[in-house]
Amino acid sequence: MSVAPDPARNHLSELAAEVGIATQYDDWRGGRRQVADDTVIAVLAALDLDASTSETAERAASERRAAASRPGLPVCWVTRDDHPESVPVRLPAGRAARVYVETETGDRLDVALGPGTTVDAADGVELHPTPLPDLPQGYHLLRLETDDHRWSAPLIVTPARPGRSAGAQQWGLAIQLYSVRSRGSWGIGDFDDLARLGRWSAAEHGADYILINPIHAAEPRAPIEPSPYLPVSRRFVNPIYLRPELIPEYAGIDDATRRVIDGLRYTAATSDRTDDDIWGSARIDRDAIWGAKLRALQLIFAEPRNDVREKAYQAFLEREGVDLDHFAAWCMIAEQYGSDWRAWPDALQDPDSVAVRVFVHDHLGRLDFHRWLQWVTDEQLARAQQECLDAGMRLGLMPDLAVGVHPGGADTWGRKHLYADGISVGAPPDAYNQNGQNWSQRPWRPDRLAADGYQPFVRLVRSVLRHAGAVRIDHIIGLFRLWWIPDGAGPGAGAYLHYDYAALVGILALEAERAGAVVVGEDLGTVDPRARSYLGERGILGTSILWFENDDDGMPKPPGSWRESCLASATTHDLPPNAAYLAGDHVRLRARLGLLTRPYEDEVAADRQARSAWLAELVAAGVLAEQDQHLADEAEHRIDRDLVDRQLIALHRYLALTPAQLINVALVDATGDRRAQNLPGTTDQYPNWRVPLSDSTGRPVSLEDVFTLSRVAEVIGAVTRSDLGRAGPRNS
């Protein structure tokens, strides 16, 4: 007996499909999952589409179809210069029209209107697929004119792929900048430490890049969110990474003020807290550090700028424009009312309100202070990149770009219309997080992003690449689709919303082309092979982590079968350093914190099996002696740390045997650190993103120690040895 179709579900499914909501998806076990209707309705509501009943869903779908068939142009058209797609031009039947392009350089190029076919006889509208002429790459304007109407739309022409590729195999360090501290820093790694590490790794060991955590802006007052992946703004940089003494105006301050600043530096440099629950180790206290550094920066800000400096500052303000004004206004209001604008007085929740204008007028000096912070931060970041290049690096800095922003932060306040209200981004359940994940980030609305000509994305990518030779895009599959979770629902009760990936990847390629930069996409986890293939075709490198490089049978891939277009490493910030992983420390720690999802014995057995398989592969590849193949924790309470060190060296020798264009060495592996920077699934149980760089005993390691430790040189040497075809040191 057949079942009659449900009209209500049909209307809901049709509307969902029109806006890119997937009502089904494949789970991590390969099963097909149906998204609950309530979830689909909530996601549609976040897009201002009422589908709460069959009637409203049908009405919303009808209104969308009517809008799509009206005369005019698409809201934005993104195409490629190697085979530009025809633009769908809609006109009243029989109406003559002129079509032309205004290029970003001011030229006018006429376009021949394509032949029309009727798409809506009732409305008398014809569709004219209109081929574009050869156009330069860039941000242009497409115009359509009849005798009585004019339309325009952004036209973005992108390269097939960025002109710059990684080329011959290169290597670089990966660091969490906050954790890499010198004797002169303020208790947290900063841009001067970054410049020094870059100079040393390039001049002494031939490094070509240095991968750093996201350096996006954080809260301007305590408490400061420790995760660099949950910023208040991705457009601007965290001034906690400033070295105050290197701001030029510092040279002009008087001795008394300098003594005050010296005292503040001492306070910040000695602010580490001790976490007795995790090996009695030190923990970075951002709140204390920023409190001291902020006072010092205010003293330096009060020092007058000379004419040359003032001219440079004004040029910076002009370049950054209204985005900076909104960000600075958010910062100074947040200092008074807290860092979540959703808890502010109602009148201050709209950046364009009279109340905000009055607040800004009454605090112009504070507004200027926060704008100035971004200027001097930009200067020090530029200096770090230049010093890396001057030391011989081919790429220099490779910052990480986070997936999203805090829902109460500056970006969502300043560009509220761009973000989906009532939605958080996350991930469905998988083998590692069987309840799913909620990342507490607001996603961009794809419709609003297109309506703004993708300019928010353009400005974001441009700002990240301004002082960089490469960028790593965290969760790059988010350019294809994101897991939208309605507020109040569990992480598993979400739905995938698809984005115009061709437009976003194209713009990414265009900005990388103009910046002369390489793009790396973090494409770990369950990823549609078609997405990986598309990214490869567009010149975007992938990410390969040794422990995840297994074949269909779950066995390690030999080095020759790894992909070439990738950044290859032996760990990542969400995994424990290899000194811990090779000893099974990560399983014992997760058991201690109650994070295991199966019995401890089963977890240990699975972990040892995986490690044993890789140790056998290292022996087969000739990078590990056969007598070193056994597990370092065979006797669980007597771990052979010397064996761990030899195996860790072998892992990095193995990386150098792969064809990967970029090889990565985590600095925590080089120092023998055993503590993870981040332990997914924890909040207060573990000091995520607050762990200083340390050695195998948990003793903090300074930047000066890094320069002299033989162990560091040995690990780096595993990927730079001349007998493996690697480059040696450069003359600085």
C-alpha positions, 0 to 999 in steps of 0.5 A: 500500500502506497503512502500519500505524500505529505504536502507539509513536508514537501513544502518544507523540503522544497524551501530547504533545498532552495536555500541550501539546507540539507535535510539528510546527511551521512553520519560518521558510520556511513548511515543516512540521517534525516534532519528533524523538521523542527531543526529545518524550521529553526534554520529557515527562521534564522534566514528570515523564512517562516516555515512554521506551517505548511501554508507559511512554507509554501508562501515563503517558497512562492515569494522566493521564486517570484523574487528570483524571476523579476527583471534584473541581475543576480545580487552578485556574480563571481566567475573565473578568468579562464572560463567565465560563466554566462550571467543570467540577465532577466528582462521584460519580454522584447525589451532592449537593454545595454549591458556593460562592465565598469572595471575596478580601474575605471574602464568600461567594457560593453557586453553583448546581451545574449538571446532570451527565452521566456521563463515566466509567461505570466510576468512576461520575463525573459532570461538572457544567458549573457556571455562575458568578454575576457575580463581582468581579475578583480572587483568590477561592477556589472550594469544593465540599463533599459530606457526606464530602469537601471540595475547593477551588481558586483562582478568578481573575476577570480583566478583558477588558482593562485599564481604562487605555489609552495613549489619545492618541499619546504619546512617550517615550525608550528607554534602557539605564539602565546606559549613561546616566551622570551626573557624580555616578554611580558609573560606571554609570547609576542610579536618580537618573540615571533620575529626572533624565532623566525630569524633564528629558524630561517638563518640557522635551519633553513625554515621557510615559514612559521605557522601560528595560532589565530591572532584575532582580537580578544576581549578588551577586559577580563575575563579574556577568553583563552581560546584563539579560536573564539575571538571577538573579531577576526578582522582585527588583531589581539594587542596582547601580542604587542611588545610595548618597549618597541613602540617608537613613542616609548623612546620619548617617555621620561625616566619615571614613566619608564620605571612604572612600565618596567614594574608593570612588565615584571608583574606580567612576567611573573604572573604564571599560575600553578595548576597542581592538577596537571603535573604541577605546571605553570599556566599563563594568566592572560587577565593579569598580563593584559591588565599590566600591559594595558596600563603600560600601553596607555602611558605610551599612547599619551606620548605625542607622535611626530609628524611622520608618525601622525601621517602614518597613523592617519593613513592607517585610519583611512585604510581601515575605515568604518570597520575599525571605528565599529571595532574601537567603539565596541571595545570601549563600550565593552570596557564599561558594560562587559564583553557581550553586547547582548547584555548591554543596555538596549540603546547600545546594542545597535552600532548606528543608534543615537545612544552609541553616537553619544557614547562615542562623542563622550569618549573620543579619547578612548575610541582613539586609544583602541584605534591606535592599539590596532595601528601599533599592533599592525606595525609590529606584525609587519615587522615580524613578517619582514624580519622572517623574509629578510632572514631567508624565509620564502613564505614567512608568517602563516597565521591560522584563520578561525572558523567564526567569532563569539556571538557577543563580540565586535564583529557580530555587533558591528555587522549584525545583519551578516550573522544568523541570529539564534544559530551556533556552528559546530559539528555532528557526532563523529568517532571522536566526539560522539555527542557532536560539537557546539563551537559557540560561534555565530555563522555568516548568512550566505544570502547576506554575504552575497548581497554585500558583494562578499566584501566582508569576506574580502576584507577579512582575507585581505587583513589576514594576508596583509603581513603573511606569506601564507594562511591556514584556513581552519575547517576549510570545509566551512566554505562549502557547508557548516553545521548549523545548530539552533540555540537550545538544541543539542550539538547533534540536532543540527543541519548542514547549510551549504554556501557558495563555495565556488565564490568563496574559494574564488575570492580566497584565490584572488586575494592570495594571488594579489598577496603572493601567498600560499593557502593551506586548508585544514581538511581533516575529518569526514570530508567529501572527496569531491570537496578535497578534489575541488580545493586541489584544483583551485590550488589550495593545499590540504592538511595531512597529520601522520596519525590519520594517514591510513588506508581503507583498511586502517593501516598506515600509508607508506610515505610515497602514497601521501598527497603532494599538495598538502602541509604534512605534520606529526601532530596538531594543536588538538592532539597531544605532543608526540612525547605524550602520544608515543607514551600513551599519556593522552589516554591516561589523562583522558581517563583521569578527567573522565573523558573516555567513551569506552572502558579504559582497557579498550581505549588502551588496546586500541591506542596501542594497536594504532601506535604499533602499526605506525612504529612498524611502518617507521621501521619498514621505511628505514627511519627507525631501528627495529629494536626501537619498534616496541611501545615505550609504555609496555610496562605502563608504570615504567615508561622509556622516555629515551625510546620515546625520543628516538621514535619522535625523531623517526616520525619527523624523518618519515615526514621528510620522505613524503612528497608533501610540499610543506613539512611542519615541525611542532615546536612542542615536539622539538622541546619534548613537551608532554602537555597538550595545548588543547584537550577537546571536550574539556573546559575547566578540567584542563588549562586549554590554550594557557600552557607555556612551552615546556620540556618533558618535565613540565619546566617552562622553556624560554625562547633563549632555551629553544635557540640552544637546546640540542634536542630542538636542533636534533628534531629539526635536523630530522626534516632538514638533513642533507641526506634526505634532500633537505636544505641546510642553514642559510647565511643571514 
